[in-house]
Amino acid sequence: MERLRSYFKAYHPIVHTLLLGTMLARVAGSMSNPFIALYLYLHMQMSPELIGLTIGFGSLAGTLGGFIGGTLSDRFGRRKVMMFSLYTWGLVFLGFSLANSMWVFMLLSTLNGLCKSFFEPVAQALMGDMTPVEKRYRVFSLRYTYVNFGVAIGPLLGAYFGISAGTVPFLITGIVYLVYAVALFALLKRFGIRQLEAQQREKVTIGQAMQVAVRDISLRWFLIGGILGSLAYVQFTVSLSQIVEQTVVDGVVLYSWLMTTNAVIVVLTSMWLSRWAEKRSPIQAIFIGNLFYMVGCIGFAFSQSWTMFILSTVIFTLGEVLTFPSNNVLIDRLAPAGMRGAYYGANSFKDFGRFLGPWLGGLLMTHFGGSVMFLIIGAVTVCGTLFYRQGLRHSADLFAPKPAATPSKTQSA
């Protein structure tokens, strides 16, 4: 009981609210998002290229929208941007439950990516605002763990509802997002977020923020490396579902278990790996994570059974555990004062890989098959390490490994 009390005292109530809300939203979102590709394939008879293009439009919108949303949150406050995007997000999923044409799905997919790109970077920036610098790596790791608690449950519910009722997961997701929006609005008002925003707002325009980001050489190289890493991650959420369905009996059920395995491995290993990563540079963790991505992709390329797909998922997931929180810490250290929202938003530019990845994966699957596709994507992902190394040359002092005992020096360097 004492440990639980200490845990709740360690972070601001708004941080706990965002963590819990993120978990509940991911339960709802993971019931539907991973199955959009399968829904389009099974119910609308779309080709792999069109499926990739439809889903990719969401990632393209996220690539462009994240920077705008983050900059607006620096200027006008986190609360307004978060609430607008969250309410709209709920309506988008209600729209998915009613859509019956490819063009409507493309539009809704685009809005889905745009809402996510506005909400998530701003929510992460707010968590950084409300957390001392020495606790931010733990907070980002904790957020990733909460996300995967939700993802561990959501796909199994999605498989059940998706098989029996088709559009029900979309409807449930929309309702959950709208309820979360109402609850979050009340809690932000209760804990006086307006006063905090009044102290932290910066009169930085989108143009001024863009100039700062463009001149940041390290940010450019890191984003290119992130784009290549996204090419691998997105294959797990889009292309793998189609390959599993074509390769093994009860492919939809297996894919649900792969998503759950992915989440469970994150939950079991994230805190242990975060303690390991805190003693090292975030760049080093990203390097090793890319290697896990590559090995996982090779495993997917040659998997023909449930056992091989599950083992490959475990290896692939270790890459996630290392790269995702480390990337957040990297951006947090790189961001100038008063521009954390803009830099978290700029980090969304790496999601261009999530736009390109579904289309590229579908194209490679159509012409060369799933095995060749995963081998190519795995090789490309490892090449992203070269771009991180190039960016490190321009900001080496920010990302040098520091002892865990002096975290404040690490974060404020």
VENCORFEN-V568904 format. One record per pair of residues at least 4 apart in sequence whose C-alpha atoms are under 8 Angstrom apart, sorted by sequence separation. I is the first residue (numbers start at 1). GAP is how many residues later the second one is. If there is no record, write none. Layout:
{{I/GAP} {I/GAP}}
This chain:
{{1/4} {2/4} {3/4} {4/4} {5/4} {6/4} {7/4} {8/4} {11/4} {12/4} {13/4} {14/4} {15/4} {16/4} {17/4} {18/4} {19/4} {20/4} {21/4} {22/4} {23/4} {24/4} {25/4} {26/4} {27/4} {28/4} {29/4} {30/4} {31/4} {32/4} {34/4} {35/4} {36/4} {37/4} {38/4} {39/4} {40/4} {41/4} {42/4} {46/4} {47/4} {48/4} {49/4} {50/4} {51/4} {52/4} {53/4} {54/4} {55/4} {56/4} {57/4} {58/4} {59/4} {60/4} {61/4} {62/4} {63/4} {64/4} {65/4} {66/4} {67/4} {68/4} {69/4} {70/4} {71/4} {72/4} {73/4} {74/4} {76/4} {77/4} {78/4} {79/4} {80/4} {81/4} {82/4} {83/4} {84/4} {85/4} {86/4} {87/4} {88/4} {89/4} {90/4} {91/4} {92/4} {93/4} {94/4} {95/4} {100/4} {101/4} {102/4} {103/4} {104/4} {105/4} {106/4} {107/4} {108/4} {109/4} {110/4} {111/4} {112/4} {113/4} {114/4} {115/4} {116/4} {117/4} {118/4} {119/4} {120/4} {121/4} {122/4} {123/4} {124/4} {125/4} {126/4} {127/4} {128/4} {131/4} {132/4} {135/4} {136/4} {137/4} {138/4} {139/4} {140/4} {141/4} {142/4} {143/4} {144/4} {145/4} {146/4} {147/4} {148/4} {149/4} {150/4} {151/4} {152/4} {153/4} {154/4} {155/4} {156/4} {157/4} {158/4} {159/4} {160/4} {161/4} {162/4} {167/4} {168/4} {169/4} {170/4} {171/4} {172/4} {173/4} {174/4} {175/4} {176/4} {177/4} {178/4} {179/4} {180/4} {181/4} {182/4} {183/4} {184/4} {185/4} {186/4} {187/4} {188/4} {189/4} {192/4} {193/4} {194/4} {195/4} {196/4} {197/4} {204/4} {205/4} {206/4} {207/4} {208/4} {209/4} {210/4} {211/4} {212/4} {216/4} {217/4} {218/4} {219/4} {220/4} {221/4} {222/4} {223/4} {224/4} {225/4} {226/4} {227/4} {228/4} {229/4} {230/4} {231/4} {232/4} {233/4} {234/4} {235/4} {236/4} {237/4} {238/4} {239/4} {240/4} {241/4} {242/4} {243/4} {244/4} {245/4} {247/4} {250/4} {251/4} {252/4} {253/4} {254/4} {255/4} {256/4} {257/4} {258/4} {259/4} {260/4} {261/4} {262/4} {263/4} {264/4} {265/4} {266/4} {267/4} {269/4} {270/4} {271/4} {272/4} {273/4} {274/4} {275/4} {276/4} {277/4} {278/4} {280/4} {281/4} {282/4} {283/4} {284/4} {285/4} {286/4} {287/4} {288/4} {289/4} {290/4} {291/4} {292/4} {293/4} {294/4} {295/4} {296/4} {297/4} {298/4} {299/4} {304/4} {305/4} {306/4} {307/4} {308/4} {309/4} {310/4} {311/4} {312/4} {313/4} {314/4} {315/4} {316/4} {317/4} {318/4} {319/4} {320/4} {321/4} {322/4} {323/4} {324/4} {325/4} {326/4} {327/4} {328/4} {329/4} {330/4} {331/4} {335/4} {336/4} {339/4} {340/4} {341/4} {342/4} {343/4} {344/4} {345/4} {348/4} {350/4} {351/4} {352/4} {353/4} {354/4} {355/4} {356/4} {357/4} {358/4} {359/4} {360/4} {361/4} {362/4} {363/4} {364/4} {365/4} {368/4} {369/4} {370/4} {371/4} {372/4} {373/4} {374/4} {375/4} {376/4} {377/4} {378/4} {379/4} {380/4} {381/4} {383/4} {384/4} {385/4} {386/4} {387/4} {388/4} {389/4} {390/4} {391/4} {392/4} {395/4} {396/4} {402/4} {403/4} {406/4} {407/4} {408/4} {409/4} {8/5} {11/5} {39/5} {40/5} {41/5} {46/5} {72/5} {73/5} {99/5} {100/5} {128/5} {131/5} {161/5} {162/5} {188/5} {189/5} {204/5} {234/5} {235/5} {236/5} {245/5} {246/5} {265/5} {277/5} {280/5} {303/5} {304/5} {335/5} {364/5} {365/5} {368/5} {402/5} {40/6} {41/6} {73/6} {99/6} {162/6} {213/6} {214/6} {245/6} {303/6} {364/6} {41/7} {73/7} {161/7} {162/7} {244/7} {245/7} {365/7} {392/7} {402/7} {8/8} {73/8} {128/8} {131/8} {161/8} {244/8} {277/8} {300/8} {332/8} {335/8} {364/8} {365/8} {402/8} {72/9} {96/9} {299/9} {300/9} {303/9} {364/9} {401/9} {41/10} {241/10} {244/10} {245/10} {299/10} {40/11} {158/11} {241/11} {244/11} {332/11} {69/12} {96/12} {127/12} {299/12} {300/12} {331/12} {332/12} {361/12} {398/12} {95/13} {299/13} {300/13} {331/13} {37/14} {241/14} {37/15} {93/15} {240/15} {297/15} {398/15} {92/16} {296/16} {328/16} {331/16} {397/16} {295/17} {296/17} {37/18} {296/18} {92/19} {93/19} {296/19} {297/19} {92/20} {295/20} {296/20} {295/21} {89/22} {293/22} {294/22} {89/23} {292/23} {293/23} {292/24} {293/24} {292/25} {293/25} {89/26} {292/26} {293/26} {88/27} {89/27} {292/27} {293/27} {291/28} {86/29} {289/29} {290/29} {85/30} {289/30} {85/31} {288/31} {289/31} {289/32} {85/33} {86/33} {286/33} {289/33} {290/33} {85/34} {288/34} {289/34} {82/36} {286/36} {81/37} {82/37} {285/37} {286/37} {81/38} {285/38} {82/40} {286/40} {81/41} {82/41} {285/41} {286/41} {283/43} {78/44} {282/44} {78/45} {277/45} {282/45} {282/47} {283/47} {54/48} {58/48} {62/48} {66/48} {69/48} {70/48} {78/48} {273/48} {274/48} {282/48} {57/49} {61/49} {65/49} {69/49} {73/49} {261/49} {265/49} {273/49} {277/49} {60/50} {61/50} {68/50} {69/50} {54/51} {55/51} {58/51} {59/51} {62/51} {66/51} {70/51} {258/51} {262/51} {266/51} {270/51} {54/52} {57/52} {58/52} {61/52} {62/52} {65/52} {66/52} {70/52} {254/52} {258/52} {261/52} {262/52} {265/52} {266/52} {269/52} {57/53} {58/53} {60/53} {61/53} {62/53} {65/53} {69/53} {261/53} {265/53} {55/54} {58/54} {59/54} {62/54} {63/54} {266/54} {54/55} {55/55} {58/55} {59/55} {62/55} {66/55} {258/55} {262/55} {266/55} {57/56} {58/56} {61/56} {62/56} {248/56} {247/57} {248/57} {44/58} {248/58} {233/60} {229/61} {232/61} {334/64} {232/65} {333/65} {98/69} {301/69} {302/69} {330/69} {97/70} {301/70} {96/71} {97/71} {300/71} {301/71} {97/72} {301/72} {97/73} {301/73} {96/74} {97/74} {300/74} {301/74} {96/75} {94/76} {298/76} {93/77} {94/77} {297/77} {298/77} {93/78} {297/78} {333/78} {94/79} {333/79} {93/80} {94/80} {297/80} {298/80} {333/80} {93/81} {94/81} {297/81} {92/82} {296/82} {90/83} {91/83} {294/83} {295/83} {90/84} {294/84} {89/85} {90/85} {293/85} {294/85} {90/86} {90/87} {91/87} {233/87} {294/87} {89/88} {90/88} {293/88} {294/88} {89/89} {293/89} {87/90} {86/91} {87/91} {290/91} {291/91} {86/92} {290/92} {159/93} {87/94} {159/94} {290/94} {86/95} {290/95} {159/97} {83/98} {287/98} {286/99} {156/100} {155/101} {156/101} {83/102} {155/102} {155/104} {156/104} {18/105} {155/105} {283/105} {79/106} {152/107} {153/107} {151/108} {152/108} {18/109} {79/109} {151/109} {152/109} {283/109} {152/110} {152/111} {15/112} {151/112} {152/112} {14/113} {150/113} {79/114} {149/114} {15/115} {79/115} {148/115} {149/115} {219/115} {14/116} {15/116} {148/116} {283/116} {77/117} {282/117} {12/118} {148/118} {149/118} {281/118} {11/119} {12/119} {78/119} {148/119} {234/119} {239/119} {281/119} {282/119} {11/120} {30/120} {77/120} {230/120} {234/120} {238/120} {280/120} {281/120} {22/121} {26/121} {30/121} {34/121} {77/121} {145/121} {146/121} {230/121} {280/121} {281/121} {26/122} {27/122} {28/122} {144/122} {145/122} {227/122} {230/122} {231/122} {235/122} {239/122} {279/122} {280/122} {19/123} {23/123} {27/123} {31/123} {32/123} {35/123} {227/123} {230/123} {231/123} {234/123} {235/123} {239/123} {279/123} {280/123} {19/124} {22/124} {23/124} {26/124} {27/124} {30/124} {31/124} {77/124} {223/124} {226/124} {227/124} {229/124} {230/124} {234/124} {278/124} {279/124} {22/125} {23/125} {25/125} {26/125} {27/125} {29/125} {30/125} {31/125} {76/125} {145/125} {225/125} {226/125} {227/125} {228/125} {231/125} {232/125} {278/125} {279/125} {20/126} {23/126} {24/126} {27/126} {28/126} {31/126} {32/126} {74/126} {75/126} {144/126} {223/126} {224/126} {227/126} {231/126} {235/126} {278/126} {19/127} {23/127} {27/127} {31/127} {35/127} {39/127} {74/127} {75/127} {223/127} {226/127} {227/127} {230/127} {243/127} {23/128} {26/128} {27/128} {30/128} {31/128} {74/128} {75/128} {74/129} {75/129} {141/129} {142/129} {74/130} {75/130} {141/130} {209/130} {213/130} {71/133} {72/133} {141/133} {209/133} {213/133} {71/134} {72/134} {71/135} {138/136} {202/136} {32/137} {137/137} {201/137} {202/137} {31/138} {32/138} {68/138} {71/138} {200/138} {31/139} {28/141} {32/141} {137/141} {31/142} {28/144} {29/144} {28/145} {232/145} {231/146} {232/146} {25/148} {28/148} {28/149} {232/149} {231/150} {25/151} {230/151} {24/152} {25/152} {228/152} {229/152} {228/153} {229/153} {25/155} {228/155} {229/155} {228/156} {227/157} {225/158} {226/158} {21/159} {225/159} {224/160} {225/160} {225/161} {225/162} {21/163} {224/163} {225/163} {222/165} {18/166} {221/166} {222/166} {17/167} {221/167} {221/169} {222/169} {17/170} {221/170} {220/171} {218/172} {219/172} {14/173} {218/173} {14/174} {217/174} {218/174} {218/175} {218/176} {14/177} {217/177} {218/177} {13/178} {144/180} {144/181} {141/184} {140/185} {52/186} {137/188} {140/188} {137/189} {140/189} {137/192} {136/193} {37/201} {34/203} {38/203} {34/204} {37/204} {38/204} {37/205} {125/215} {125/216} {122/219} {125/219} {121/220} {124/220} {122/222} {121/223} {122/223} {121/224} {118/227} {121/227} {117/228} {117/231} {74/264} {74/265} {74/266} {74/267} {71/268} {73/268} {74/268} {73/269} {70/270} {71/270} {72/270} {70/271} {71/271} {69/272} {70/272} {135/272} {69/273} {70/273} {134/273} {68/274} {70/274} {71/274} {133/274} {134/274} {67/275} {70/275} {133/275} {67/276} {69/276} {70/276} {134/276} {67/277} {68/277} {134/277} {66/278} {67/278} {133/278} {66/279} {67/279} {133/279} {65/280} {66/280} {67/280} {66/281} {67/281} {66/282} {67/282} {65/283} {66/283} {64/284} {63/285} {64/285} {62/286} {63/286} {62/287} {63/287} {63/288} {62/289} {63/289} {60/291} {59/292} {60/292} {59/293} {59/294} {60/294} {59/295} {60/295} {59/296} {58/297} {56/298} {57/298} {56/299} {55/300} {56/300} {56/301} {53/302} {56/302} {55/303} {56/303} {52/305} {53/305} {52/306} {53/306} {51/307} {52/307} {51/308} {52/308} {49/309} {50/309} {52/309} {49/310} {52/310} {51/311} {49/313} {48/314} {49/314} {48/315} {48/317} {49/317} {48/318}}
